[in-house]
Amino acid sequence: MYPNKYYTMIRSKDYIFDYRLHLVHSAITLGVKPTAKIFKTSAPTVRKWRDRFDNEGSAGLRNRSRAPHSCPHKLSKDAEGKIIKLRELLPGFGAEHLKDEFDLPWGVNSIGRVIRQNCKTRIRKKNHQKKNDLRHIKAAYKPFTHFQIDIKYLTDLPHYWPFMQFMGLPRFQYTIRELSTGAQLLTYADEISKTYAILTAKRLLEHLKKYGVDLTEVVIQSDNGTEFDGGRLNEKLEGFVHAIEKCFPARHVFIPPGCCNANADVESVHSTIEPEFFDIENFRNRKDFFSKITTYQHYYNLARKNGSRGKKSPLTLLTEKAPKLDPLILILPPIDLCSLLPLLAQGVNHVPSEPVSTLYNRDSIHNILPCMVLPVRR
């Protein structure tokens, strides 16, 4: 009747309940040992399911949970409450990030279990293409010689959108990512244009020149968007590439068309700044926005540990890789690009960077680190 062994059948998980029900009926009718021979199992197994059926009925034939009844190392209610509170405050942070950021004394697995059981988790987008791991290549770059630039649309951020609409806040973020240390440099505008892209690039290159970086070693990479001269036919026309390679001795490169992960570093900034800043901050006006985004950028460049770079901050990596390079190079505050338009209208090719030396010096960068905490919504 049942030529297969009992354990072979129940592993299929298709007819477990029906199989056990027939086993019990056979045990009641024929007895335990004959049933064990028919179903090719042991007598204790037959008795177990017969007794469960007698005590609980059909429900007793279902699988029971094998989870332990107690968990000696389970976190206390106070510990779980603290983790839940931090997670709700910073929904974009995972277990490892929360532990590193707030020096939590519990293990990553314990923190992750509390998050999974009590908090909403972000649904990560599936990536059907295998990405090349280029971290070891980027780690070998000299600091502040290789950059990626891209534009982030702020018009589709649910929490930020009302502030943008009613307070006239910026609609687009021009993002620059330094590949060796992972530092980010931001500018903002109300529209996407080649003019704003040129101002962003010139501002960066003037800043690097000010701190003694050899611009002949600088490479700026962008996608093929029209604001970056993508698809241009005449390379002699003045534009984004001309501003980098003719006005400065730097070099520009385009990513290959259709290569989705070639600009992965700058895209990772976009995926990080959304949950860490735009999803949790409130703004009173445009001035308040630039004050808060400046604080966040300083936190990111000076104190925030980067998981893809050995859990070290850009300042730490810069100090290790280029100790002679002034750490003030990390301080280039976000700016409203509209404020630079008068300079361009006057035909000024030199775009000055902010006089940050009046606010910071080489020693003050390290002195403010103990006070540097994640800017959160008040």
C-alpha positions as CSV (number, residue, x, y, z in Angstrom):
1,M,0.0,0.0,0.0
2,Y,2.8,2.4,1.0
3,P,6.0,1.1,-0.6
4,N,8.1,4.2,0.3
5,K,9.6,4.7,3.7
6,Y,7.9,7.0,6.2
7,Y,10.7,9.5,6.4
8,T,11.0,9.6,2.6
9,M,7.3,10.5,2.3
10,I,7.3,13.2,4.9
11,R,10.3,15.0,3.4
12,S,8.2,15.7,0.3
13,K,5.9,18.0,2.4
14,D,3.1,17.5,-0.1
15,Y,0.9,15.0,1.7
16,I,2.3,14.8,5.2
17,F,-1.0,15.2,7.0
18,D,-2.8,12.7,4.8
19,Y,0.1,10.2,5.2
20,R,0.0,10.5,9.0
21,L,-3.7,10.2,9.1
22,H,-3.6,6.9,7.2
23,L,-0.8,5.7,9.5
24,V,-3.0,6.4,12.6
25,H,-6.0,4.6,11.1
26,S,-3.8,1.6,10.3
27,A,-2.5,1.6,13.8
28,I,-6.0,1.7,15.3
29,T,-7.2,-1.1,12.9
30,L,-4.2,-3.4,12.6
31,G,-2.0,-2.5,15.6
32,V,1.3,-0.8,16.1
33,K,3.8,-3.3,14.8
34,P,2.0,-4.4,11.7
35,T,1.6,-0.7,10.8
36,A,5.3,0.0,11.4
37,K,6.1,-2.8,8.9
38,I,3.6,-1.5,6.3
39,F,4.8,2.1,6.5
40,K,8.5,1.1,6.9
41,T,9.1,3.0,10.1
42,S,9.6,2.3,13.8
43,A,7.0,1.3,16.4
44,P,7.7,4.4,18.6
45,T,6.9,6.6,15.7
46,V,3.6,4.9,15.1
47,R,2.7,5.2,18.8
48,K,3.7,8.9,18.9
49,W,1.2,9.8,16.1
50,R,-1.5,7.5,17.4
51,D,-1.3,9.1,20.9
52,R,-1.3,12.6,19.5
53,F,-4.3,11.8,17.5
54,D,-6.1,10.4,20.5
55,N,-5.2,13.5,22.6
56,E,-5.6,16.3,20.1
57,G,-7.5,14.9,17.2
58,S,-6.5,15.8,13.6
59,A,-4.7,18.9,14.8
60,G,-2.2,16.7,16.6
61,L,-0.9,15.4,13.2
62,R,0.6,18.7,12.2
63,N,4.2,19.6,12.7
64,R,5.1,21.3,15.9
65,S,7.5,24.1,16.3
66,R,11.0,23.1,17.3
67,A,11.9,26.5,18.7
68,P,13.1,26.5,22.2
69,H,10.6,27.5,24.9
70,S,13.1,29.9,26.5
71,C,16.0,32.1,25.2
72,P,18.5,32.8,28.0
73,H,20.5,35.3,25.9
74,K,17.4,37.2,24.7
75,L,17.6,41.0,25.1
76,S,15.7,42.7,27.9
77,K,12.7,44.8,27.2
78,D,14.6,48.0,27.8
79,A,17.3,47.0,25.3
80,E,14.7,46.1,22.7
81,G,13.0,49.4,23.3
82,K,16.2,51.4,22.7
83,I,16.9,49.5,19.5
84,I,13.3,50.0,18.2
85,K,13.4,53.7,19.1
86,L,16.7,54.2,17.2
87,R,15.4,52.2,14.2
88,E,12.2,54.2,14.0
89,L,14.2,57.4,14.2
90,L,16.6,56.2,11.4
91,P,14.6,53.7,9.3
92,G,17.4,53.5,6.7
93,F,19.9,52.0,9.2
94,G,20.5,48.3,9.4
95,A,21.6,46.3,12.4
96,E,25.3,46.7,11.8
97,H,25.0,50.4,11.0
98,L,23.1,51.1,14.2
99,K,25.6,49.1,16.3
100,D,28.6,51.1,14.8
101,E,26.9,54.5,14.9
102,F,25.6,54.4,18.5
103,D,28.2,51.9,20.0
104,L,25.4,49.5,21.0
105,P,26.7,46.7,23.3
106,W,24.6,43.9,21.7
107,G,25.5,41.7,18.8
108,V,24.5,42.4,15.2
109,N,22.3,39.3,15.1
110,S,20.4,40.2,18.2
111,I,19.8,43.7,16.9
112,G,18.7,42.4,13.6
113,R,16.3,40.0,15.2
114,V,14.7,42.8,17.2
115,I,14.4,44.9,14.0
116,R,12.8,42.0,12.0
117,Q,10.3,41.2,14.7
118,N,9.2,44.8,15.6
119,C,10.1,47.2,12.8
120,K,9.3,47.6,9.1
121,T,12.2,46.6,6.9
122,R,13.0,48.2,3.6
123,I,12.3,46.1,0.5
124,R,15.5,46.2,-1.4
125,K,15.4,46.3,-5.2
126,K,16.5,43.2,-6.9
127,N,19.6,43.3,-9.0
128,H,19.6,40.7,-11.7
129,Q,23.0,41.5,-13.0
130,K,26.2,40.5,-11.2
131,K,28.2,43.6,-10.2
132,N,31.9,43.7,-10.5
133,D,33.7,44.3,-7.2
134,L,36.1,47.2,-7.8
135,R,36.7,48.2,-4.2
136,H,40.3,47.1,-4.2
137,I,41.0,49.1,-7.4
138,K,39.3,52.2,-6.0
139,A,41.2,51.8,-2.7
140,A,44.5,52.1,-4.5
141,Y,43.6,55.6,-6.0
142,K,45.4,58.6,-4.6
143,P,42.9,60.7,-2.6
144,F,41.1,63.4,-4.5
145,T,42.1,62.3,-7.9
146,H,39.1,60.2,-9.1
147,F,35.6,61.5,-8.9
148,Q,32.1,60.5,-10.1
149,I,29.4,63.1,-10.7
150,D,25.6,62.6,-11.1
151,I,22.3,64.3,-10.4
152,K,19.7,63.2,-7.9
153,Y,16.1,64.1,-8.4
154,L,14.6,65.4,-5.2
155,T,11.1,65.8,-6.7
156,D,10.1,62.2,-5.9
157,L,10.9,62.1,-2.2
158,P,7.6,61.9,-0.3
159,H,8.8,63.5,3.0
160,Y,10.8,66.2,1.3
161,W,8.3,67.1,-1.4
162,P,5.9,69.3,0.7
163,F,8.9,71.4,2.0
164,M,10.2,71.7,-1.6
165,Q,6.8,72.9,-2.9
166,F,5.8,75.4,-0.2
167,M,9.2,76.7,0.8
168,G,10.9,76.8,-2.6
169,L,13.6,74.4,-1.7
170,P,16.0,72.9,-4.3
171,R,14.6,70.4,-6.7
172,F,17.9,68.7,-7.8
173,Q,21.1,67.7,-6.2
174,Y,24.4,67.7,-8.1
175,T,26.5,65.0,-6.4
176,I,30.2,64.5,-6.5
177,R,31.8,61.3,-4.9
178,E,35.5,61.0,-4.3
179,L,36.4,57.3,-4.9
180,S,39.4,56.8,-2.7
181,T,38.0,58.1,0.6
182,G,34.3,58.0,-0.2
183,A,33.8,61.8,0.6
184,Q,30.8,63.5,-0.9
185,L,30.5,67.1,-2.2
186,L,27.1,68.6,-2.9
187,T,25.5,71.5,-4.8
188,Y,21.9,72.3,-5.4
189,A,19.7,73.9,-8.0
190,D,16.1,74.2,-9.1
191,E,16.7,72.8,-12.6
192,I,19.0,70.5,-14.5
193,S,21.2,72.4,-16.9
194,K,24.7,72.2,-18.4
195,T,25.4,75.6,-16.8
196,Y,24.9,74.3,-13.3
197,A,27.0,71.1,-14.1
198,I,29.8,73.3,-15.3
199,L,29.7,75.5,-12.2
200,T,29.8,72.4,-10.0
201,A,32.8,71.0,-11.8
202,K,34.7,74.3,-11.8
203,R,34.0,74.8,-8.1
204,L,35.5,71.4,-7.4
205,L,38.6,71.9,-9.5
206,E,39.3,75.4,-8.0
207,H,38.9,73.8,-4.6
208,L,41.4,71.0,-5.4
209,K,43.8,73.5,-6.9
210,K,43.7,75.6,-3.7
211,Y,44.9,72.6,-1.6
212,G,47.7,71.7,-4.0
213,V,46.2,68.7,-5.7
214,D,47.9,68.0,-9.1
215,L,45.0,68.5,-11.5
216,T,46.7,66.5,-14.2
217,E,45.9,63.4,-12.2
218,V,42.3,64.3,-11.6
219,V,39.6,62.3,-13.5
220,I,35.9,63.2,-13.4
221,Q,33.5,60.5,-14.6
222,S,29.9,61.1,-15.6
223,D,27.0,59.4,-17.4
224,N,25.9,60.3,-20.9
225,G,23.3,63.0,-19.9
226,T,23.1,66.1,-22.0
227,E,24.0,68.2,-19.0
228,F,27.4,66.5,-19.1
229,D,27.8,66.8,-22.9
230,G,26.6,63.3,-23.5
231,G,26.2,62.5,-27.2
232,R,28.0,65.6,-28.3
233,L,29.2,65.7,-31.9
234,N,31.8,68.5,-31.7
235,E,34.3,68.3,-28.9
236,K,35.6,71.8,-29.6
237,L,32.3,73.4,-28.5
238,E,32.4,74.9,-25.0
239,G,30.5,72.9,-22.5
240,F,31.0,70.5,-19.5
241,V,33.9,68.6,-21.0
242,H,35.5,71.8,-22.3
243,A,35.3,73.3,-18.8
244,I,37.2,70.3,-17.3
245,E,39.8,69.6,-20.0
246,K,40.4,73.1,-21.5
247,C,40.0,75.4,-18.6
248,F,41.8,73.0,-16.3
249,P,44.4,70.3,-17.0
250,A,42.0,67.6,-15.7
251,R,40.4,64.8,-17.6
252,H,36.8,63.7,-18.1
253,V,35.4,60.2,-19.0
254,F,32.0,58.9,-19.9
255,I,30.6,55.6,-18.6
256,P,29.8,53.0,-21.2
257,P,26.1,53.3,-22.4
258,G,24.0,50.7,-20.6
259,C,26.6,50.0,-17.9
260,C,24.4,50.3,-14.9
261,N,27.0,49.9,-12.2
262,A,29.8,52.1,-13.6
263,N,28.6,55.1,-11.5
264,A,27.8,52.9,-8.5
265,D,29.8,55.0,-6.0
266,V,27.8,58.2,-6.6
267,E,24.6,56.3,-6.8
268,S,25.3,54.8,-3.4
269,V,25.4,58.3,-2.0
270,H,22.0,58.9,-3.4
271,S,20.6,55.7,-1.7
272,T,22.2,56.7,1.6
273,I,21.3,60.4,1.8
274,E,17.6,59.7,1.3
275,P,17.0,57.7,4.4
276,E,19.6,59.4,6.5
277,F,18.6,63.0,5.7
278,F,15.7,63.7,3.4
279,D,13.4,61.2,5.1
280,I,13.9,62.5,8.6
281,E,14.6,66.2,8.4
282,N,12.1,69.1,8.5
283,F,12.9,72.5,7.2
284,R,11.7,76.0,8.0
285,N,13.1,77.8,4.9
286,R,15.8,77.7,2.3
287,K,18.4,79.0,4.7
288,D,17.5,76.3,7.2
289,F,17.8,73.6,4.4
290,F,21.4,74.6,3.5
291,S,22.4,74.8,7.2
292,K,21.2,71.3,7.8
293,I,22.6,69.8,4.6
294,T,25.9,71.4,5.4
295,T,25.9,69.7,8.8
296,Y,25.1,66.4,7.3
297,Q,27.8,66.6,4.7
298,H,30.4,67.5,7.4
299,Y,29.2,64.5,9.4
300,Y,29.4,62.3,6.4
301,N,32.9,63.4,5.5
302,L,34.4,63.7,9.0
303,A,32.7,61.1,11.2
304,R,30.4,58.7,9.4
305,K,32.0,55.2,9.0
306,N,31.6,53.7,5.6
307,G,31.0,50.0,5.5
308,S,32.3,49.5,2.0
309,R,35.6,51.1,3.0
310,G,36.6,49.1,6.1
311,K,34.2,51.0,8.4
312,K,36.4,54.1,8.2
313,S,35.3,57.7,7.7
314,P,36.7,59.7,4.8
315,L,38.7,61.8,7.2
316,T,40.3,58.7,8.6
317,L,41.1,57.3,5.2
318,L,42.5,60.7,4.0
319,T,44.8,60.8,7.1
320,E,46.1,57.3,6.5
321,K,46.6,57.6,2.7
322,A,47.7,61.2,2.3
323,P,48.8,62.6,5.7
324,K,50.4,65.6,4.1
325,L,47.1,66.6,2.4
326,D,45.3,69.3,4.4
327,P,42.1,67.7,5.9
328,L,40.3,71.0,5.2
329,I,39.9,69.7,1.7
330,L,37.0,67.7,3.0
331,I,35.2,71.0,4.0
332,L,33.5,72.3,0.9
333,P,30.0,73.2,2.0
334,P,26.9,72.6,-0.2
335,I,25.9,75.7,-2.1
336,D,23.0,77.1,-4.0
337,L,24.2,77.2,-7.6
338,C,21.9,80.1,-8.4
339,S,24.2,82.3,-6.3
340,L,27.1,81.6,-8.7
341,L,25.2,82.6,-11.9
342,P,26.2,86.4,-11.6
343,L,29.9,85.3,-11.8
344,L,29.2,83.4,-15.0
345,A,27.2,86.2,-16.5
346,Q,30.2,88.5,-15.9
347,G,32.4,86.1,-17.8
348,V,34.4,85.1,-14.7
349,N,36.0,81.7,-15.3
350,H,37.4,81.4,-11.8
351,V,34.7,80.1,-9.4
352,P,36.0,80.7,-5.9
353,S,35.3,78.2,-3.1
354,E,34.2,79.3,0.4
355,P,36.9,80.7,2.7
356,V,36.5,77.8,5.1
357,S,39.9,78.6,6.8
358,T,38.1,81.3,8.7
359,L,35.9,78.7,10.3
360,Y,38.2,75.7,10.6
361,N,41.9,75.0,10.8
362,R,43.9,71.7,10.5
363,D,43.6,71.0,14.2
364,S,40.0,72.0,14.6
365,I,38.9,69.2,12.2
366,H,40.0,66.6,14.7
367,N,38.8,68.5,17.7
368,I,35.2,68.7,16.6
369,L,35.0,64.9,15.9
370,P,34.0,63.9,19.5
371,C,31.1,66.3,19.2
372,M,30.1,65.2,15.7
373,V,26.9,63.2,15.9
374,L,24.3,62.2,13.4
375,P,22.0,65.1,12.6
376,V,18.5,64.0,13.3
377,R,15.1,65.5,13.2
378,R,14.2,67.6,16.2
